């Protein structure tokens, strides 16, 4: 069982988000109606990895997300600081 919360609610009530994750195992975070994050408990993650239903990239980033995870940090920056290190 999972729960959906808005990104604003997740930010403003982070402690409650963690409580929900601990009790439910999974919470989906949506922003403007689009899924932007999935928060899993350690037990839910371990069982998904053991069952083979989740891998690090699982081949879905290109289909479901606008920005690949390795570029997400750079995309959030308005301008690069002069000390920015390329990865």
C-alpha positions in Angstrom: 0.0 0.0 0.0 1.3 3.5 -0.8 0.2 7.1 -0.3 0.4 10.1 -2.6 1.4 13.5 -1.1 2.1 16.8 -2.8 5.7 18.1 -2.8 4.6 21.1 -0.7 3.0 18.8 1.9 6.1 16.6 1.9 8.4 19.6 2.5 6.2 21.2 5.2 5.6 18.0 7.1 8.7 16.0 6.6 8.4 14.3 9.9 4.9 13.1 9.0 6.3 11.9 5.6 8.8 9.8 7.4 6.2 8.4 9.7 4.0 7.4 6.7 7.0 5.8 5.0 7.8 3.8 8.1 4.3 2.6 8.4 3.3 2.1 4.8 6.6 1.3 3.2 6.2 3.7 0.2 5.0 7.3 -0.3 4.7 8.9 -3.8 5.5 12.6 -4.0 3.7 14.5 -6.8 4.3 18.1 -8.0 1.8 19.7 -10.4 0.1 16.3 -10.8 3.3 14.6 -11.9 5.2 11.9 -9.9 8.5 13.4 -8.9 9.8 11.1 -6.1 9.1 7.8 -4.5 10.2 7.5 -0.8 10.8 3.9 0.3 11.4 2.4 3.7 14.6 0.3 3.9 12.5 -2.8 4.2 10.5 -2.0 1.0 13.7 -1.2 -0.9 15.3 -4.5 0.2 12.3 -6.5 -0.8 12.0 -4.8 -4.2 15.7 -5.4 -4.9 15.4 -9.0 -3.7 12.3 -9.6 -5.9 14.1 -8.1 -8.9 11.4 -5.5 -9.4 13.8 -2.6 -8.8 17.3 -1.8 -10.0 19.4 1.3 -9.8 18.1 2.7 -13.1 15.6 0.0 -14.1 15.5 1.5 -17.7 12.7 3.9 -16.8 14.4 7.2 -16.4 14.2 8.1 -20.0 10.5 7.3 -20.3 9.1 8.7 -17.1 11.4 11.6 -16.2 12.3 14.7 -18.0 15.8 14.9 -16.6 18.1 11.9 -16.0 19.1 11.6 -12.3 22.8 12.3 -13.1 21.9 15.7 -14.6 19.2 16.7 -12.1 21.5 18.7 -9.8 22.9 20.7 -12.6 19.4 21.4 -14.0 18.3 22.9 -10.6 21.1 25.5 -10.6 20.2 28.9 -12.1 23.8 29.6 -12.8 26.9 27.6 -12.3 29.2 28.8 -9.5 32.8 29.5 -10.6 34.0 26.6 -8.4 31.6 24.0 -10.0 33.3 20.7 -10.6 32.2 18.5 -13.5 31.4 14.9 -12.5 
